[in-house]
Amino acid sequence: MLTLSRWKVTAVILSVIFGIVFSLPNVLPQKTLDALPGWVPHQKLNLGLDLQGGSYLLYEVDTDALRAERLTNMVEDVRTTLRNDQIEFGELGEAGGIVRVRITDPGKVDQAVSLLRRSIGGPLAGAIGGRDTSISNKGDGRLELSFVPEAAKADAVKAVDQSIETIRRRIDALGTKEPTITKQGSNRIVIQAAGESDPARLQAVIGQTAKLTFQMVDETVSQEDMVAGRIPPGVVVLPGTEPGAPPLPVAKRALVTGEDLVTANQEFDQNGAPAVGFRFGGAGARKFGDATTRNVGKRFAIVLDGKYISAPKINQPLPGGSGIITGNFTPESAAELALLLRSGALPAKLNLEEQRTVGAELGADAVRAGAISLAIGAAAMFVFIILAYGLFGIFAALALVVNVLLIIGIMSMTQATLTFPGIAGLILTLAVAVDANVLIYERMRDEAAAGRSPMSAADTGFRRAMVSIMDANITSLISAAIMFGFGSGPIKGFAWTLSIGVFTSVFTAIIITQVLIGWWFKTAKPKKLPIA
Amino acid sequence: MAWPLIRLIPRQTHFRFVKWAPVAAAISALLIAGSCVSFFTQGLNLGIDFKGGIAMEARMPTPISADALRNVARATGAHDVQVQGNFGSPNVAMIRFLPTAGGDAMAEANRVKAEIIAKFPGMTMPAPSVIGAKVSGELLGSGFKALAIALLLMLGYIWFRFQLQFGLGAVVAVFHDIVLTLGLLSVLQIEFSMTSIAALLTVIGYSMNEKVITFDRLKENLRKYKTTPLRDIIDLSENERLSRTIITGSTALLALGGTILFGGPVLRPLVVTMTFGIIIGTYSSVYIALPLILVWGAKRGDDEASPIKLGAGTRP
């Protein structure tokens, strides 16, 4: 094993060069780094939020609310469908995820079932010919409609994916330093903004659903009706966005929604007050044009997230699909609303479950303390191992240096995040790497004591110790893989550093020391091992 | 002529490790009992990572009086206020408290922050951290699940490479280390945070490494000395790898030593846990894993048994 084969020497030289080149950006001053040509690696270690400071926001997509909303829509769809075909019905309502309706005319039950089957719900994603709703006839004219279980799951997945996309568009529009947005588990979204110690701005744009709808005002409902709670079916009473605005009865079904918006901008109305101008495109423009044509002289409410902003009267048809939202806006709030409308509504409400911020200074203090103490620890380790094993200790120390260079180099290259737990993983890695060399050297001493020649003892030492080293490292790798697969953020950081370390440690502790010891045998022609 | 120092360690030792196993078992049992008592009486000092809560950092151009800050924070009506001063520098302090049940934690955090800043001119506070108990609880759960699966798979690997008894011995010993480490955290009331999870993982990693290395030597000696009693082989293997254990253990402890002294209050809890873990991991290899194998017995010579039989069959 101690033969200096060409591939081993090449591998060692290449790895040392790799380690130095890729670790270097971490110690060079920024100015020097900027002056280097483009082909030189520039990437520094990607420090986690706990080390460099920043904000961490965890949102949960409110899939229950989404579900409830879809069921409300289903009720309204059933109402409109049956009304349009003049089928008499009653007892329409939703409870426990099931929409129930009773067809009063027994002769029309079959017609109603086939009608509803055609017009309620939509195709099921991922299943050809499948529908996302099921209808069952319970007899006596009673029908039950519900979403199939797969639809609920697909809905949630879609909602989370759409939310991430929307959040990304909104944050891009803000123009801050690019935060990372990731999905966690089935219905959570994590936003990490490094260096951002005040997440208020992020929260302002993420926390709002920004669901815009245009709904007709129901003028038949009087103030007294609302107070007495006499609300006709299909009508809902909405509060206003302004404090003190009177509640407004509007049709549950929206005429047009913000989904069809093409653009929105901050503008000024004819009185010079800030407002939000918007334009619908394609189908949305047509729908908006039709609705305004049909309802000239009536009022419609412009509703944002369940509260109406204003309820203007339609003075003339608006066939171009564009209009203006007036309200009590400041230029800033109008611009923000325009941004939210442009980037689209979130499919569901997002609840902020967790907010973590680490001040950049606290992070920097921790990094400084960590770096100093790690350096002292490493120095103590080097001195000890050299005192213990002499020349071979120097070899082990050199291997360890290359090991650290390789880990830092690989972490910088892959831009894996180094966190506090990652540093713990690093310490464990180095301890196990030293152990590999100790195992090899102790084995050599055993073999030398058993009467082998120095060369043979060293060779056997490597070969025999290899088994233990492999067993130990494979065990580490197994646990790292599991922790990476199942663990959450911080555990992942630990697992990743550990896995990189397993590979670099096996390489440096075995191959590098082998080449060094092989070279020493070749040049010094020793009669005796320095450790025996 | 003492250098390299490794020559100072005697070449051959004949410690009777196994003889002390009953004593060690008693000590371990006592320590585990103590840990359990501590769990049930004072429990773990869960940090906001796992308990949920609000934490914020305060910075001043001049040193901060933790007592004054605590009083002001209490006066705002915040619950369970803890102020940790001298966080790396006397000008920095950490304030932690629990949100009012059922209230809006974010709003409360911002209110308390504003009220504190009003009382201390010149103080700056980055946005507070607010952690919901729901998410943090799940985080703890998923961490322990990952741990359990990892332990099971390691058991599988050791079973495959060695024997089932070895795997069980290793897992029981590692479990012993986990309990004692958690016990230490509970007794000293070190805050249990995400970082503690990392420390615990490190302890497990180091301990498992110790077990595997120990087993490798044991396996080799079991093959070499087919008729020697298991008890003696265990002692022999332990003596043979004694110098390695001393060197590796000391190196690991030295690496951590720097951090205990200079790591600052953020790193210290992590390192104290890891140091304890390294000691306990080394101890449990000798006094938990190996004695368990002695009790359960190890299969002997099976690896060589089949080829010998085959050879006998072909002989005339």
Interface residues (C-beta under 8 A of the other chain):
Chain A: G53 S55 L58 R188 S197 D198 P199 A200 L352 E353 E354 Q355 R356 T357 V358 G359 E361 L362 D365 A366 A369 G370 I372 S373 L374 A375 I376 G377 A378 A379 A380 M381 F384 I385 L387 A388 Y389 G390 L391 F392 G393 F420 P421 A424 G425 I427 L428 L430 A431 V432 V434 D435 V438 L439 Y441 E442 R445 D446 A449 V467 S468 D471 A472 I474 T475 S476 I478 S479 I482 M483 G485 F486 G487 S488 P490 I491 F494 L498 P530 I531
Chain B: W3 P4 L5 I6 R7 R11 E57 R59 F87 G88 S89 V92 M106 P126 A127 P128 S129 V130 I131 G132 K134 V135 S136 L139 S142 G143 K145 A146 L147 I149 A150 L151 L153 M154 Y157 I158 R161 M194 T195 I197 A198 A199 L201 T202 I204 G205 Y206 M208 N209 V212 I213 F215 D216 R217 E240 R241 S243 R244 I247 T248 S250 T251 A252 L254 A255 L256 G257 G258 T259 L261 F262 G263 G264 V266 L267 L270 M274 I278
